[in-house]
């Protein structure tokens, strides 16, 4: 299966995508990415810091296990800025679409336009394959909604608390 590859020079540095390599340091980064994006939710939970950490660890392992079982042919790619990991994109090429399973950036690089750059480049694949792109997102994630609206994704179904979005290349 083809890999997403990207090297784009921006005012922030070089944005790249590479295949996930695995290993302890990458696993530590992926956990940091997961936990940092859950931090706002965790602040609201009336449990100890130790219990929050335990819950995050369980959720992280569960998410990864679910991805591996539900999407056995998925690609796991790391998004980098000047060769430093800043996010990840998990996708699967299917017969009917390119499905984006997970797309996440560290909070400190969100809102800079990096997500738009990465997804716009990633959409070249479904464009070249003549397929739509699909993803699910939580209804309350307004920042993600803005990003996907900017890239012309449209809602095609609701499955509360999520929305199914689809992108099609313009003729």
C-alpha positions as a Markdown table, in Angstrom:
| # | Residue | x | y | z |
|---|---|---|---|---|
| 1 | Unk | 0.0 | 0.0 | 0.0 |
| 2 | Unk | 1.3 | 3.4 | -0.9 |
| 3 | Unk | 2.5 | 5.7 | 1.9 |
| 4 | Unk | 1.7 | 9.3 | 2.5 |
| 5 | Unk | 4.8 | 11.3 | 1.9 |
| 6 | Unk | 5.0 | 15.0 | 2.3 |
| 7 | Unk | 7.7 | 17.7 | 2.5 |
| 8 | Unk | 6.3 | 21.3 | 2.3 |
| 9 | Unk | 8.3 | 24.4 | 3.2 |
| 10 | Unk | 6.3 | 26.9 | 5.2 |
| 11 | Unk | 7.1 | 30.0 | 7.3 |
| 12 | Unk | 7.0 | 27.7 | 10.4 |
| 13 | Unk | 9.6 | 25.2 | 8.9 |
| 14 | Unk | 9.4 | 22.0 | 6.8 |
| 15 | Unk | 6.2 | 20.0 | 7.3 |
| 16 | Unk | 6.7 | 16.4 | 6.6 |
| 17 | Unk | 4.8 | 13.1 | 6.9 |
| 18 | Unk | 6.6 | 9.8 | 7.4 |
| 19 | Unk | 5.6 | 6.3 | 8.2 |
| 20 | Unk | 5.3 | 5.5 | 11.9 |
| 21 | Unk | 8.4 | 3.6 | 13.0 |
| 22 | Unk | 7.2 | 2.3 | 16.3 |
| 23 | Unk | 9.4 | 1.9 | 19.3 |
| 24 | Unk | 9.4 | 3.3 | 22.8 |
| 25 | Unk | 10.2 | 7.0 | 21.9 |
| 26 | Unk | 7.5 | 7.1 | 19.2 |
| 27 | Unk | 5.0 | 5.4 | 21.6 |
| 28 | Unk | 5.8 | 8.0 | 24.2 |
| 29 | Unk | 5.2 | 10.8 | 21.7 |
| 30 | Unk | 1.9 | 9.3 | 20.6 |
| 31 | Unk | 0.8 | 9.0 | 24.2 |
| 32 | Unk | 1.8 | 12.7 | 24.8 |
| 33 | Unk | -0.2 | 13.6 | 21.7 |
| 34 | Unk | -3.3 | 11.7 | 23.0 |
| 35 | Unk | -3.1 | 13.0 | 26.5 |
| 36 | Unk | -2.4 | 16.6 | 25.5 |
| 37 | Unk | -5.5 | 16.7 | 23.4 |
| 38 | Unk | -7.6 | 15.2 | 26.2 |
| 39 | Unk | -6.2 | 17.7 | 28.8 |
| 40 | Unk | -9.3 | 20.0 | 28.7 |
| 41 | Unk | -11.6 | 17.1 | 29.4 |
| 42 | Unk | -9.4 | 15.8 | 32.2 |
| 43 | Unk | -9.4 | 19.2 | 34.0 |
| 44 | Unk | -13.1 | 18.8 | 34.5 |
| 45 | Unk | -12.9 | 15.3 | 36.0 |
| 46 | Unk | -13.2 | 15.3 | 39.8 |
| 47 | Unk | -10.6 | 12.5 | 40.3 |
| 48 | Unk | -7.0 | 12.5 | 41.4 |
| 49 | Unk | -4.1 | 13.2 | 39.0 |
| 50 | Unk | -3.0 | 9.6 | 39.5 |
| 51 | Unk | -6.5 | 8.3 | 38.5 |
| 52 | Unk | -6.6 | 10.7 | 35.5 |
| 53 | Unk | -3.2 | 9.3 | 34.4 |
| 54 | Unk | -4.5 | 5.8 | 34.8 |
| 55 | Unk | -7.7 | 6.6 | 32.8 |
| 56 | Unk | -5.7 | 8.2 | 30.0 |
| 57 | Unk | -3.4 | 5.2 | 29.8 |
| 58 | Unk | -6.3 | 2.8 | 29.5 |
| 59 | Unk | -8.1 | 5.0 | 26.9 |
| 60 | Unk | -4.9 | 5.3 | 24.9 |
| 61 | Unk | -4.3 | 1.5 | 24.8 |
| 62 | Unk | -8.0 | 0.9 | 24.1 |
| 63 | Unk | -8.0 | 3.4 | 21.2 |
| 64 | Unk | -4.9 | 1.8 | 19.6 |
| 65 | Unk | -6.2 | -1.7 | 20.0 |
| 66 | Unk | -9.5 | -0.7 | 18.5 |
| 67 | Unk | -7.8 | 0.9 | 15.5 |
| 68 | Unk | -5.7 | -2.2 | 14.9 |
| 69 | Unk | -8.7 | -4.5 | 15.1 |
| 70 | Unk | -11.2 | -2.4 | 13.2 |
| 71 | Unk | -8.8 | -1.1 | 10.5 |
| 72 | Unk | -6.2 | -3.9 | 9.9 |
| 73 | Unk | -4.8 | -2.3 | 6.7 |
| 74 | Unk | -4.5 | 1.2 | 8.1 |
| 75 | Unk | -1.5 | 3.3 | 7.6 |
| 76 | Unk | 0.0 | 5.1 | 10.6 |
| 77 | Unk | 2.0 | 8.2 | 9.7 |
| 78 | Unk | 3.7 | 10.8 | 11.9 |
| 79 | Unk | 3.4 | 14.5 | 11.0 |
| 80 | Unk | 6.7 | 16.4 | 11.6 |
| 81 | Unk | 7.8 | 20.0 | 11.7 |
| 82 | Unk | 11.5 | 20.3 | 11.0 |
| 83 | Unk | 11.8 | 16.6 | 11.7 |
| 84 | Unk | 10.2 | 16.9 | 15.2 |
| 85 | Unk | 6.9 | 15.0 | 15.7 |
| 86 | Unk | 3.9 | 17.2 | 16.0 |
| 87 | Unk | 1.0 | 14.9 | 15.1 |
| 88 | Unk | -0.3 | 11.8 | 13.4 |
| 89 | Unk | -2.6 | 10.7 | 10.7 |
| 90 | Unk | -4.1 | 7.3 | 10.5 |
| 91 | Unk | -5.8 | 6.4 | 7.2 |
| 92 | Unk | -7.0 | 3.4 | 5.2 |
| 93 | Unk | -7.6 | 3.1 | 1.5 |
| 94 | Unk | -10.8 | 1.2 | 0.9 |
| 95 | Unk | -12.5 | 0.3 | -2.4 |
| 96 | Unk | -15.1 | 3.0 | -1.9 |
| 97 | Unk | -13.1 | 5.8 | -0.2 |
| 98 | Unk | -10.0 | 6.9 | 1.6 |
| 99 | Unk | -11.0 | 6.8 | 5.2 |
| 100 | Unk | -9.3 | 9.1 | 7.7 |
| 101 | Unk | -9.4 | 7.2 | 11.1 |
| 102 | Unk | -7.5 | 9.7 | 13.2 |
| 103 | Unk | -5.9 | 13.1 | 12.7 |
| 104 | Unk | -4.3 | 14.9 | 15.6 |
| 105 | Unk | -1.8 | 17.7 | 16.2 |
| 106 | Unk | -0.2 | 18.8 | 19.4 |
| 107 | Unk | -2.2 | 21.7 | 20.9 |
| 108 | Unk | 0.7 | 24.1 | 20.6 |
| 109 | Unk | 0.7 | 23.8 | 16.8 |
| 110 | Unk | -3.1 | 23.8 | 16.3 |
| 111 | Unk | -4.5 | 27.0 | 14.7 |
| 112 | Unk | -1.4 | 27.7 | 12.7 |
| 113 | Unk | -2.7 | 26.3 | 9.4 |
| 114 | Unk | -0.6 | 23.2 | 9.6 |
| 115 | Unk | -3.6 | 20.9 | 9.8 |
| 116 | Unk | -5.0 | 22.5 | 6.6 |
| 117 | Unk | -1.6 | 22.1 | 4.8 |
| 118 | Unk | -1.4 | 18.4 | 5.8 |
| 119 | Unk | -4.9 | 17.5 | 5.0 |
| 120 | Unk | -4.9 | 19.4 | 1.7 |
| 121 | Unk | -1.8 | 17.4 | 0.7 |
| 122 | Unk | -3.3 | 14.1 | 1.9 |
| 123 | Unk | -6.4 | 14.7 | -0.2 |
| 124 | Unk | -4.3 | 14.3 | -3.3 |
| 125 | Unk | -4.5 | 10.6 | -2.7 |
| 126 | Unk | -8.3 | 10.2 | -3.0 |
| 127 | Unk | -8.2 | 12.8 | -5.8 |
| 128 | Unk | -5.8 | 10.6 | -7.8 |
| 129 | Unk | -7.7 | 7.4 | -7.0 |
| 130 | Unk | -11.0 | 9.0 | -8.0 |
| 131 | Unk | -12.4 | 8.2 | -4.6 |
| 132 | Unk | -14.1 | 10.3 | -1.9 |
| 133 | Unk | -12.5 | 10.9 | 1.5 |
| 134 | Unk | -14.5 | 10.1 | 4.6 |
| 135 | Unk | -14.0 | 10.6 | 8.3 |
| 136 | Unk | -15.9 | 10.8 | 11.6 |
| 137 | Unk | -15.6 | 13.6 | 14.1 |
| 138 | Unk | -17.3 | 14.6 | 17.3 |
| 139 | Unk | -20.1 | 17.0 | 16.9 |
| 140 | Unk | -18.8 | 19.3 | 19.6 |
| 141 | Unk | -15.3 | 19.7 | 18.1 |
| 142 | Unk | -15.9 | 23.1 | 16.5 |
| 143 | Unk | -12.2 | 23.7 | 15.6 |
| 144 | Unk | -12.2 | 20.5 | 13.6 |
| 145 | Unk | -15.5 | 21.4 | 12.0 |
| 146 | Unk | -13.9 | 24.8 | 10.8 |
| 147 | Unk | -10.9 | 22.9 | 9.4 |
| 148 | Unk | -13.0 | 20.4 | 7.5 |
| 149 | Unk | -15.4 | 23.0 | 6.2 |
| 150 | Unk | -12.5 | 25.0 | 4.9 |
| 151 | Unk | -11.4 | 21.9 | 2.9 |
| 152 | Unk | -15.0 | 21.3 | 1.6 |
| 153 | Unk | -15.9 | 18.3 | 3.6 |
| 154 | Unk | -19.7 | 18.0 | 4.0 |
| 155 | Unk | -21.8 | 16.1 | 6.5 |
| 156 | Unk | -23.3 | 13.0 | 5.0 |
| 157 | Unk | -24.6 | 11.3 | 8.2 |
| 158 | Unk | -25.0 | 11.8 | 11.9 |
| 159 | Unk | -24.3 | 9.1 | 14.4 |
| 160 | Unk | -24.4 | 11.1 | 17.7 |
| 161 | Unk | -22.1 | 12.1 | 19.2 |
| 162 | Unk | -20.3 | 12.0 | 15.8 |
| 163 | Unk | -20.8 | 13.3 | 12.3 |
| 164 | Unk | -19.7 | 11.5 | 9.2 |
| 165 | Unk | -18.0 | 13.9 | 6.7 |
| 166 | Unk | -17.2 | 13.3 | 3.1 |
| 167 | Unk | -14.9 | 15.1 | 0.7 |
| 168 | Unk | -15.1 | 14.8 | -3.1 |
| 169 | Unk | -12.8 | 16.2 | -5.7 |
| 170 | Unk | -14.2 | 19.0 | -7.7 |
| 171 | Unk | -14.5 | 18.2 | -11.4 |
